[in-house]
Amino acid sequence: MPQLVNNERSPYTDVVKITAADLIAIGNGGTRVIASIPAGGAVELCTVTNTVDIVGSSSLVIDVGTTIGDPDEFINALDVDGATVGLPTINTGDAFTAGTATTATGVTQAVKIVSAATPVYIKVTDAAVASITAGEIMIGFRILDLTKFA
């Protein structure tokens, strides 16, 4: 599972590619660490995009977040096989939707702040995950780490 870090020309600090083989390896109900938030850091953006259509499943759902049992803080219950290739899903998780508010000056978006280094998980839910024959998902994060400038 390749990962790019600190891509300076991108709005993302971390990008993870999940292939069909990765989904099968994670398995139904399984989780895997795909990123890390440093102590005192925060996540302000999480985007998921299918770059290759999922083939072999009609029930693939993913969650992305920091709670291993139900990691849905950043992306919650995304129907990946039903998503349009190239059309991103952004910040649908509980940490973002619970804190989003409209103000007189525009929309204020919440961030997920952590006090200790915290892993970010993907959870796969699909009883037919072993039947997937093709597919690829890209997950991009903007992870803030202001302590690196201290």
N, C-alpha and C positions, 0 to 999 in steps of 0.2 A: 504494500500500500504506500505509494510514493507521497511525499509531503514536501511542499515548497515552504520556505520560511523567509520572512522579511523581503518580500518582493516589493522593491521600492517604487515601482511604477503602477502598482495596483492598490485599490482601496483595502486589500486584504493583507494581513500579516502572515496568515497560515492558510494553505489550501491543501485539502486532502482528496485523493482520488480513491473511490471505492469501486472495485470491479465486480463482475458477476462471481468470480472465484472468491473474492473477499466476502461477499454476502453469504455464499454457501459455507465458507469456513466459520463465519460468525454464528450462523445457524438460527433456527427459530427460537426467539426469546433470549438470544445471546447478546452480549455487549462486548465492546472493544474500545480501548482508549485510543482516541484519534488526535488529541491535542492536549496542551496543558496551559493553564492560566497561572502566571507567577504570583507569589505572595504579594498582596496589595494591588494586584492587577484587576482588569475588568474586560468583559466582552461587550462590545457595542453593536456588533453586526454578525449575523450568521445567515448565510445564503446557501441553498441547495439547488443544484441544477442537474437534470439528466443530460449527459452528453452523448450517451448511446442508449437507445430505447431498451427497456427491460423486456426480455423475451423468456417465456416459460412460467410466468406468474401473473395472476390477476388479483393478488391480495397482499402485495409487498408494502409494508408500512414501516417507516423509521421514525425514531425519536432521537434528538441530539440534545445533550445537556450534561449536568454535573452530578446528578443523583443516580447512582448505579442501578437501583431497582426500577426507576422510572425517569430516565434522563430526558425530560421534556422542557427544560428551561429555555432552550434556544429554538428548537423545531419540535412541534407537537403533532404526532399522529399524521405524518405526511404520507399520502397514498402515492408512493413513488412510481409504481407501474402505470398508474393512471395519469401521471404528469406529462405535459408536453415537453419534448426534447428542446432544450435551449431556453425554456421559460422558467425563470428562477422563482423560488419560494423564499421569502425573506422574513426573519424574526417572527415566527408564528408561535413561539414557545411562551410558557407561563411567565418567565422572567421579563419578557418584553411586553406582552399584551396586558399584563396586570398594571404596569406602570406608565402606559402610554396615555397621554392626555393632550387635549387641544387647548391652547391658550390664546390670548389675544394676539400674540406674536407668531403663532404657528403651532406645529406639533412638537411636543417634547417626547423624546424616546428614552425609555429606561435603559439602564445598563446592568449587567450582572457583575457585582464587585465581590472579590474574595479576599479574606484576610490571610489565608495560608495557600501555598501552592495546591492547585486543584486540577485533577484530570477531567477531560471532557470525553464523554462516551457517546457512541452510537449504539442504539438498540434496534435489532431487526426483529420484526414480527411477521411471519409468513409460514404457514404450515407446509407450503409447497416450495420453500426456498431451495431445496436440493434439485428442483426441476428447472431452475433458471439456467439458461444456456447462453445468454448475452446480456449486456447492460453495463452501464458505467454512470456513477454519480460523482459530481464534484461538490465538495463542501468547503466554503470559504468563511474565514473568521477574521474579524478585526479585533485583535487582542491588545489592550493597552497595558503598558508596563512603565509607568512614570518613575518607578524607583531606579531604573537603570541610568537615569540622569543624575541621581543623588551623588 
